[in-house]
Amino acid sequence: MIKDVLISIKGIQGIDDQTDTVEFITDGRFGFKDGNYFISYDESGMLDKGEEVKTQIHIKGENKVLLKRSGTINSRMLIEKGVRNQAFYSTPIGELTIGILGEEIDFKLNEKGGNIDLKYTIDSDLRLISRNSVNITIKEVKNDVNFSN
């Protein structure tokens, strides 16, 4: 069943002692199909005017997460625990092939939502670009409306 949800995302990206943290809350869709959980949401509200990015996350078993972005930024990143995968990343200023090494994938999900924790590194030509930590919380939206006073 696919349902409306509220999605809270906290991402920390850094290298050495320098880190950047991004936090946002957005509405989205969440469901379970063919043995996989999936989440979709629009990131456009966080970006510069005129930029649009739609994000889809597929939880594939216990050790794989597929993160797809389309729009102003296009990418398809497979985060797999203990495995380095290559990903293609396209932005308005250029294109790049990167390596993604999954360090930790932990999730507790059910039909009402739950939590996803990811830790992974990004490299270019095996040179570390960043260490990343992402926490995603999904909460079911109740569509109860009461107009009585």
Phi, psi and chi 1 to 4 in degrees:
 res  aa     phi    psi   chi1   chi2   chi3   chi4
   1 MET       -  134.1  178.0  177.5 -154.9      -
   2 ILE   -97.9  135.0  -59.8  168.5      -      -
   3 LYS  -141.4  161.5   57.9 -179.1   65.2 -176.6
   4 ASP   -76.7  138.1  -67.2  -32.3      -      -
   5 VAL  -140.1  164.7  -67.7      -      -      -
   6 LEU  -106.3  127.5 -168.7   62.0      -      -
   7 ILE  -115.9  124.6  -57.7  168.1      -      -
   8 SER  -109.5  128.3  -58.1      -      -      -
   9 ILE  -126.5  131.8  -60.8  174.4      -      -
  10 LYS  -127.0  119.9  179.2  178.4 -178.6  178.8
  11 GLY  -120.6  134.2      -      -      -      -
  12 ILE  -121.1  126.6  -58.7  171.0      -      -
  13 GLN  -128.4  134.1  174.5  178.5  -44.2      -
  14 GLY  -168.9  174.1      -      -      -      -
  15 ILE  -149.9  139.4 -170.6  164.3      -      -
  16 ASP    56.4 -127.3  -61.1  -33.5      -      -
  17 ASP   -97.0    3.2  -67.6  -23.8      -      -
  18 GLN  -101.8  126.8  -63.6 -178.9  -36.1      -
  19 THR  -135.3  152.6   61.1      -      -      -
  20 ASP  -122.7  138.1  -73.5  -36.1      -      -
  21 THR  -118.7  134.2  -59.6      -      -      -
  22 VAL  -123.7  130.2  174.2      -      -      -
  23 GLU  -132.1  136.0  -66.5 -176.3   69.3      -
  24 PHE  -156.4  160.3   67.7   97.8      -      -
  25 ILE  -125.2  135.2  -62.1  172.4      -      -
  26 THR  -147.3  163.3 -172.3      -      -      -
  27 ASP   -88.9  157.9   57.5  -21.5      -      -
  28 GLY  -165.7 -164.7      -      -      -      -
  29 ARG  -126.5  147.4  -52.9  -80.1  -73.5  155.5
  30 PHE  -144.4  141.7  171.7   70.6      -      -
  31 GLY  -166.8  178.3      -      -      -      -
  32 PHE  -132.4  124.6 -174.9   79.4      -      -
  33 LYS  -150.4  137.8 -176.2  176.8  179.7 -178.4
  34 ASP    52.1   37.4  -61.5  -31.2      -      -
  35 GLY    81.9    5.4      -      -      -      -
  36 ASN  -126.3  141.1  -60.1  -50.9      -      -
  37 TYR   -83.7  149.2  -74.6  101.1      -      -
  38 PHE  -143.8  151.4   66.3   92.6      -      -
  39 ILE  -134.1  142.0  -54.6  149.5      -      -
  40 SER  -140.1  143.6   63.1      -      -      -
  41 TYR  -159.1  166.4   57.3   92.5      -      -
  42 ASP  -106.2  123.9 -170.8  -23.1      -      -
  43 GLU   -94.3    1.0  -77.2 -175.1   56.6      -
  44 SER   -58.1  -33.5  -58.1      -      -      -
  45 GLY   -64.2  -20.3      -      -      -      -
  46 MET   -88.8  -12.7  -70.9 -173.1   33.1      -
  47 LEU   -99.6  175.0  -56.0  171.4      -      -
  48 ASP   -64.2  154.2  -68.2  -26.5      -      -
  49 LYS   -54.9  134.0 -173.4  176.2 -179.7 -179.4
  50 GLY    92.2  -13.1      -      -      -      -
  51 GLU   -92.3  137.5  -67.0 -175.7  -11.5      -
  52 GLU  -131.1  133.0  -67.7 -175.0   16.5      -
  53 VAL  -141.2  126.5  174.3      -      -      -
  54 LYS  -107.0  137.2  -53.2 -107.0 -170.4 -113.6
  55 THR  -120.7  138.1  -59.0      -      -      -
  56 GLN  -127.0  135.8  -64.9  179.8   -4.1      -
  57 ILE  -123.9  127.9  -59.9  170.9      -      -
  58 HIS  -118.1  124.0  -61.3  -97.9      -      -
  59 ILE   -90.9  113.6  -48.8  -66.3      -      -
  60 LYS  -111.3   90.4  -60.5  176.9  158.9  -75.2
  61 GLY    76.8 -159.0      -      -      -      -
  62 GLU   -89.1  -17.4  -68.0 -175.1   20.2      -
  63 ASN  -125.8   13.0  -65.7  -46.6      -      -
  64 LYS  -136.0  136.0  -69.1 -177.7 -172.0  178.5
  65 VAL  -132.9  127.0  174.6      -      -      -
  66 LEU  -103.5  123.3  178.2   61.4      -      -
  67 LEU  -114.8  114.6  174.1   64.5      -      -
  68 LYS  -117.8  132.4  -64.0 -169.5  -54.5 -174.5
  69 ARG  -123.8  140.6  -62.2  168.7   91.2 -165.8
  70 SER  -140.0  147.5   59.5      -      -      -
  71 GLY   127.5 -131.6      -      -      -      -
  72 THR   -60.5  -35.7  -54.4      -      -      -
  73 ILE  -113.9  132.1  -62.1  169.9      -      -
  74 ASN  -123.0  129.4  -69.9  -70.6      -      -
  75 SER  -158.4  160.3   66.3      -      -      -
  76 ARG  -142.8  102.0 -175.4  179.5 -172.4  -79.6
  77 MET  -114.4  123.6  -60.9 -172.4  -37.0      -
  78 LEU   -98.9  114.9  179.9   60.8      -      -
  79 ILE  -101.2  114.7  -57.9  167.4      -      -
  80 GLU  -130.1  123.4 -171.8  173.0    3.0      -
  81 LYS   -56.9  123.1 -172.4  173.5 -178.4  177.3
  82 GLY    78.8    6.0      -      -      -      -
  83 VAL  -126.5  138.1  176.8      -      -      -
  84 ARG   -97.0  119.3 -179.3 -176.8  178.2  -86.5
  85 ASN  -113.6  151.3  -69.5  -64.0      -      -
  86 GLN   -91.7  147.2  -75.3 -164.6  -30.7      -
  87 ALA  -137.9  149.8      -      -      -      -
  88 PHE  -103.3  130.2 -176.7   70.8      -      -
  89 TYR  -127.0  121.8 -156.1   86.3      -      -
  90 SER  -121.7  127.1  174.1      -      -      -
  91 THR  -128.5  170.9   71.6      -      -      -
  92 PRO   -61.7  -21.7  -25.3   33.9      -      -
  93 ILE   -98.3   -1.1   59.1  172.0      -      -
  94 GLY   155.9  176.7      -      -      -      -
  95 GLU  -120.9  152.4  -62.0  172.7  -14.1      -
  96 LEU  -152.9  140.4  172.4   66.1      -      -
  97 THR  -101.6  127.9  -59.9      -      -      -
  98 ILE  -126.0  161.1   56.8  176.6      -      -
  99 GLY  -105.1  139.6      -      -      -      -
 100 ILE  -122.3  117.7  -51.6  -69.3      -      -
 101 LEU  -109.8  114.0  174.2   61.8      -      -
 102 GLY   -76.4  124.9      -      -      -      -
 103 GLU  -102.1  -39.2  -66.4 -179.9  -22.5      -
 104 GLU  -150.4  133.9 -173.8  177.8  -47.7      -
 105 ILE  -134.1  118.3  -62.8  172.6      -      -
 106 ASP  -138.4  129.1 -174.7   34.5      -      -
 107 PHE  -145.8  147.7   61.4   91.9      -      -
 108 LYS  -130.9   99.1  -66.7  170.4 -175.8   68.4
 109 LEU  -124.6  149.0  -62.0  170.9      -      -
 110 ASN  -144.7 -171.4   60.2   37.3      -      -
 111 GLU   -63.9  -18.1   66.4  -82.1   -9.1      -
 112 LYS   -95.8   -9.9  -66.3 -177.7 -179.8 -177.2
 113 GLY   133.6 -143.4      -      -      -      -
 114 GLY   140.8 -151.7      -      -      -      -
 115 ASN  -131.6  144.5 -124.6    9.0      -      -
 116 ILE  -132.3  130.0  -56.7  166.7      -      -
 117 ASP  -122.1  127.5  -73.0  -58.2      -      -
 118 LEU  -126.7  140.1  -55.5  172.2      -      -
 119 LYS  -132.9  130.8  -71.1 -173.7  179.7  174.6
 120 TYR  -157.9  160.9   57.1   94.4      -      -
 121 THR  -111.5  153.8   60.7      -      -      -
 122 ILE  -120.1  132.8  -62.1  177.0      -      -
 123 ASP  -133.1  163.1   69.5   75.1      -      -
 124 SER  -130.0  121.1  177.4      -      -      -
 125 ASP    52.9   40.5  -65.7  -33.1      -      -
 126 LEU    65.9   11.9  -62.8  174.7      -      -
 127 ARG   -98.3  124.7  -74.3 -172.2  -60.6 -100.5
 128 LEU   -59.7  126.9 -176.6   64.3      -      -
 129 ILE   -97.8  -46.8  -65.7  175.0      -      -
 130 SER  -162.6  156.6   66.4      -      -      -
 131 ARG  -104.2  135.4  -66.1 -170.4 -179.6  -76.8
 132 ASN  -128.4  141.1  -57.8  -86.2      -      -
 133 SER  -132.9  127.1  173.9      -      -      -
 134 VAL  -130.1  130.4  178.0      -      -      -
 135 ASN  -118.6  126.3  173.7  -93.9      -      -
 136 ILE  -121.6  126.7  -57.6  168.0      -      -
 137 THR  -115.9  130.8  -58.2      -      -      -
 138 ILE  -118.9  126.4  -57.3  144.5      -      -
 139 LYS  -127.1  132.8  -66.3 -177.6 -178.9  176.0
 140 GLU   -61.7  138.4 -176.4  176.2   23.5      -
 141 VAL   -93.5  125.2  173.9      -      -      -
 142 LYS   -87.8  124.7  -59.8  -73.3 -174.1 -168.0
 143 ASN   -97.3   34.9  -69.1  -36.2      -      -
 144 ASP   -76.7  125.9  -61.6  -24.0      -      -
 145 VAL  -122.1  129.8  177.3      -      -      -
 146 ASN  -129.7  113.8 -174.2  -11.2      -      -
 147 PHE   -98.4    7.1  -68.6  106.3      -      -
 148 SER   -79.9  152.1   62.8      -      -      -
 149 ASN   -95.9      -  -68.7  -16.4      -      -
